[in-house]
Amino acid sequence: MPNAQRWAALAAAATTLIAVTATGCSSDSDSGKDAGSKAAKAGPSGTPSPSSSSSSSSPSSGGDAAAIPAGQGPQGSYTVQNQPPPGTCSYRYTAAKEPLPDPKCTPGATNPKVTQATLKTTICRSGYTADIRPGTNITGREKTANAASYGYKGPLKDAEYDHLISLQLGGDPNDPRNLWVQPPSPGHKAGAGPNNPKDVVESKLKAAICSGKTELVKAQRAIAKDWTTALSTLGLTNEKPAAKDPKAEDGE
């Protein structure tokens, strides 16, 4: 074969080889990209994983209910607080007919002076609640107005003007969000005064807080949500009431 023809044949063969090699590399590259893309979109089981937007919309950790509002705390002198307009609050009742407040009107309010770090000098100290309790010249007028808020029609002496989060649990002394006219519980005798088993629950919770069996905030949240289930929620159904504080009133 003449040299010219030989060189032409070799050039053609080289061109074909380069084309095939280039095509093969391109195909491998594309397959690698597809595999990588599929792997990025697939989870460990091979199913598509959530997108970043889905992940960001998932519930955050510690999704507790909104914190209980804080009141102004103890005052040197108290003033009569405005109550919700008449007829705007509604009682709720448990299956056992125990009364619960309207969470819109009475969500509870805490005393900012009482914290987990100040227990020994506040609620666990004898006489503390007596020192911060508003006088009846204040609470008496508030009670009458709050009875109208809730549409309470019974004798006021048979109902308790109750701190939802009691003073002995770090409730605010005179914040209207923490006070409600609590009707008597089932079995009450007309004219016999308040009949309030909630007082015992409060005393047991105080004992548990001061002995370190539960935390202040947990007890406050439990009783603000439902005083009838607070002890069971915290695993304290067998707790004994706190020792009677001679300076305190029942239900403080």
Summary of the structure (lengths in Angstrom):
residues: 252
radius of gyration: 35.3
end to end distance: 117.4
largest distance: 131.8
contacts: 686
relative contact order: 0.13
helix: 42%
strand: 7%
